[in-house]
Amino acid sequence: MNRPFLLALLGLMSLAFRPGPSVAQLALPGATSPAPEGAAASPKPKSAHKASSGGKASDAKPGKPAAEAGVASLVGRPLMLNGKSGLLQISGDDTAITVDKLQLAGEGVSDSSQRCVVDIVGETPIQATNVGRPDGLERFEVKVPACPISFDVLDGAVLVPTQITACVFKAADCQTTPGGLWGPEGGSVVGDAAKIVKDRAEAEKSMGKLVREIEDRAEDNAQAADLVRDQNGFAAQRDELCRDYAKESLHGYCALRVTEARTALLQARLNELSPATASKTANEKSKKAKSKKSAKQP
C-alpha cells in the first residue's frame, strides 16, 4: 500500500500519513525520525535511568528540592501527557537538550469523536532552547510549527502551560492541546503512593511558609497582594489540572509535582519583591515581636 504524496505545511514541514486514518507523521526541519536507529541520542542504560528517579516520586539529592532534580531526571524517559497519552522523550543536560520523540494526541478537526495522533519527526533532533527560570524552574522552548511548546522541568516530569487555543494540524485533520503535566505512565507510580504523600506534605509545608512570607508583605506591596489573591485559587486550579492524570486518585503524583512547581514560582516571586519592602517587613516583624514581649511582662 503506497503512502500519499507529502503535503506542504507552513513551508517549514511536510506531512505524510501512515497506514490508518487517525495517525499522521509530521516531518519537520530539526526533528528526529521515529525509526529505532538514531531515535535517541546516547541513551543511558536502564540502571542509570533508575538512579535518576525513573518513575519514583523523587530521587533528588538529600537537601535538594524534588522540583530541582533537573534534566538528568528526564533523559531517555518516556513522558506522557496526564500519564496516558502522547509521548515526549529528550536527551541532553540542563544547558542544552534535544527532543528525540514527540507525539501529540488529540481529536479530529472535522469530527471531534475521532481520535488522532501526530508524530513530530525528521532527520535530526529538535533543538530546545533554555530560556531561564521565569517561574522558578528551568524552562525550555521547542519551536514546533503550528504548535510551539514550552515546558518547565520538574523531577521526572515537565509542566507545559495550558494553552488558550488548540494546536491545529489541518493536513492531518487533527487538533491537540499539549498543556498539562507530562510524566510517567500513571500505573507505574501507584507503588510509590506512600512516598508521594510524604513528599507532598513537605511540598505543602514549604509552600505554606512562602505564602505566609508573601502575606506579610501584601499590605504595602501590590505585587505581593496579587500573589496572595492568586494563591487562594491554587487548590482548585491544581485539582482541575490533575483530574485527568491516569490513576491520580491512587497515587497523587500530579498533585505533588504541581505543588512543587507552585512552590518554585512563589519563591521566585518572593525573591523579586523589592528590597525596601523586605526591609520594612522585617522591621515591622521586629516591632511586633517586641510589642508582644512587652505585653507579656508584668
C-alpha positions in Angstrom: 0.0 0.0 0.0 1.7 3.3 -1.2 1.7 6.3 1.1 0.1 9.6 -0.2 2.4 12.3 -1.5 3.9 14.6 1.1 1.9 17.7 1.6 3.5 21.1 2.3 2.6 22.6 5.7 3.5 26.2 6.6 6.6 26.0 4.3 8.6 24.5 7.2 7.3 21.0 7.5 5.8 18.1 5.5 3.1 15.7 6.5 2.9 12.1 5.5 0.0 9.8 6.6 0.8 6.4 7.9 -1.5 3.5 7.2 -4.7 4.1 9.1 -6.8 7.2 9.1 -6.1 8.6 12.6 -2.3 8.6 12.8 -0.2 11.2 11.0 3.6 11.7 10.8 4.9 15.3 10.7 8.3 15.7 9.0 9.9 18.8 10.5 13.2 20.5 9.9 15.2 19.8 13.1 13.1 16.9 14.2 14.2 13.3 14.6 12.8 10.2 12.9 10.8 7.7 15.0 12.8 4.8 13.5 14.8 2.8 16.0 18.1 3.8 14.5 19.2 7.1 16.0 15.9 7.7 17.7 17.5 8.7 20.9 20.9 10.4 21.4 23.3 8.4 23.5 20.7 6.6 25.5 21.7 5.6 29.1 21.4 2.1 30.4 18.3 1.3 32.4 20.3 1.2 35.7 21.4 4.8 35.1 17.8 5.9 34.5 16.6 4.3 37.7 19.3 6.2 39.6 17.9 9.5 38.3 14.4 9.0 39.6 12.7 6.8 36.9 9.1 6.7 37.8 9.7 7.2 41.5 8.1 10.1 43.3 11.5 11.7 43.9 15.2 10.7 43.9 16.6 14.1 44.2 19.8 14.5 46.2 19.3 14.9 50.0 18.5 18.5 50.9 17.7 19.4 47.3 14.1 20.2 46.5 12.5 17.5 44.3 11.5 20.2 41.9 15.2 20.9 41.2 16.2 17.4 40.0 16.8 18.9 36.6 17.1 17.4 33.1 19.0 14.4 34.3 15.7 13.0 35.8 14.1 13.2 32.3 16.8 11.9 29.9 15.6 8.8 27.9 12.4 8.5 29.9 9.1 8.2 28.1 6.9 11.1 29.3 3.1 11.1 28.7 0.6 13.8 29.0 -1.5 13.1 32.1 0.4 9.8 32.3 -1.6 8.2 29.5 -1.3 9.9 26.0 1.2 11.3 23.6 5.0 10.8 24.0 7.9 13.1 24.9 11.4 11.9 25.1 14.5 14.1 25.4 18.3 13.9 25.7 20.9 16.4 26.8 21.6 18.3 30.0 20.5 21.5 31.9 22.2 23.7 29.3 21.1 22.1 26.0 18.6 19.4 25.2 17.1 17.9 22.2 13.6 16.4 21.7 14.1 12.9 20.3 10.5 11.8 20.2 7.3 13.9 20.3 3.8 12.6 19.7 0.8 14.8 20.2 -2.6 13.0 20.8 -5.8 14.8 20.0 -9.1 14.7 18.2 -10.3 15.3 14.7 -11.0 18.8 13.5 -13.9 17.8 11.2 -15.1 15.1 13.6 -14.2 15.5 17.3 -15.3 12.0 18.1 -12.3 10.7 16.1 -9.0 10.3 18.0 -5.8 11.2 16.2 -2.0 11.2 16.9 0.6 13.4 15.2 4.2 12.3 15.2 6.7 15.1 15.1 9.7 13.6 13.2 12.5 14.5 10.9 16.2 13.9 10.1 17.8 15.5 13.1 16.6 16.1 16.7 14.6 19.2 17.6 16.8 21.6 19.5 15.2 23.0 22.6 16.2 26.5 23.9 16.8 27.2 27.6 15.0 30.5 28.4 16.0 30.6 32.0 13.7 30.4 35.1 10.8 32.8 34.6 8.7 30.9 37.1 11.4 29.4 39.3 12.1 26.3 37.3 14.3 25.7 34.2 12.2 26.4 31.1 12.8 25.2 27.6 11.1 26.2 24.4 10.6 23.9 21.4 9.8 25.5 18.1 7.2 23.2 16.5 5.5 24.9 13.6 1.7 25.2 14.3 2.4 24.2 17.9 5.3 25.9 19.7 5.7 24.3 23.1 7.5 25.4 26.3 7.9 23.4 29.4 9.2 23.7 33.0 11.5 20.9 34.3 10.4 19.0 37.4 11.7 15.8 38.9 10.9 13.1 36.3 8.2 15.3 34.7 7.6 18.5 32.7 4.8 21.0 33.1 3.5 22.6 29.9 1.4 25.7 30.3 -2.2 25.5 29.5 -2.9 27.0 26.1 -6.0 29.1 25.3 -6.4 27.6 21.8 -5.7 24.1 20.5 -2.8 23.4 18.1 -4.4 22.6 14.7 -2.7 20.4 12.1 -5.1 20.9 9.2 -3.4 18.4 6.8 -3.8 15.7 9.5 -7.3 16.9 10.4 -6.1 16.8 14.0 -6.1 19.3 16.8 -4.2 18.9 20.1 -3.9 20.6 23.5 -0.4 19.7 24.9 -0.8 21.7 28.1 -0.6 19.9 31.4 1.8 17.6 33.3 3.9 15.1 31.2 5.1 12.4 33.4 5.4 8.6 33.8 2.5 6.3 33.0 0.0 6.6 35.7 0.0 2.9 36.7 3.8 2.9 37.1 3.8 5.2 40.2 0.9 3.6 42.1 3.5 1.6 44.2 5.1 4.9 45.2 1.9 6.3 46.7 3.2 6.4 50.3 6.3 8.3 49.4 4.3 10.7 47.2 2.1 11.5 50.2 5.1 12.2 52.3 6.8 14.3 49.7 3.6 16.3 49.0 3.3 17.1 52.7 6.8 18.5 52.6 6.0 20.5 49.5 2.8 21.8 51.1 4.7 22.9 54.2 7.3 24.7 52.1 4.6 26.4 50.0 2.7 27.5 53.2 5.8 29.1 54.6 6.3 31.1 51.4 2.7 32.2 51.4 3.0 33.5 54.9 6.1 35.5 54.0 4.3 37.0 51.0 1.2 37.7 53.1 3.4 39.7 55.5 4.4 42.0 52.6 0.9 42.2 51.0 -0.3 45.2 52.9 2.1 47.6 51.3 3.0 45.8 48.1 0.6 45.4 45.2 2.6 42.5 43.7 2.5 40.6 47.0 -1.2 41.2 47.3 -1.8 39.9 43.8 0.1 36.8 44.7 -2.0 36.2 47.8 -5.2 36.5 45.8 -3.9 34.2 43.1 -2.9 31.7 45.7 -6.4 31.4 47.0 -7.4 29.7 43.8 -4.4 27.4 43.5 -6.0 24.3 45.1 -8.9 24.4 42.6 -6.6 25.0 39.7 -4.4 22.1 40.8 -7.4 19.8 41.0 -8.6 20.8 37.6 -5.2 20.3 36.0 -4.6 16.9 37.7 -8.1 15.3 37.4 -7.3 13.6 34.2 -3.9 12.2 35.2 -4.1 8.4 35.0 -4.8 6.8 38.4 -4.3 10.1 40.1 -6.7 9.1 42.9 -4.4 6.1 43.7 -1.0 7.9 43.9 -1.4 11.8 43.8 1.7 12.1 41.6 0.4 15.0 39.6 -0.7 17.0 42.6 2.8 16.6 44.1 4.6 17.8 41.0 2.2 20.8 40.5 2.6 21.7 44.2 6.4 21.7 43.8 6.1 23.8 40.6 3.9 26.3 42.5 6.4 26.4 45.4 9.2 27.2 43.0 7.1 30.0 41.4 6.3 31.6 44.8 9.9 31.5 45.8 10.9 33.2 42.5 8.2 35.9 43.0 9.2 36.4 46.6 12.8 37.0 45.5 11.5 39.6 43.1 9.8 41.7 45.8 11.7 45.0 46.3 14.5 45.0 49.0 12.9 48.1 50.5 9.7 46.2 51.1 11.5 43.3 52.5 13.5 45.5 54.9 10.3 47.3 56.0 8.6 43.9 56.6 11.5 42.7 58.7 11.3 45.9 60.8 7.6 45.5 61.3 8.1 41.9 62.4 10.7 43.0 64.9 8.4 45.7 66.3 5.5 43.3 66.7 7.7 40.8 68.5 9.0 43.5 70.9 5.4 44.6 71.5 4.2 41.1 72.3 7.2 40.6 74.6 6.4 43.9 76.5 2.8 43.0 76.8 3.7 39.7 78.5 5.9 41.4 81.1 4.2 42.4 84.4 
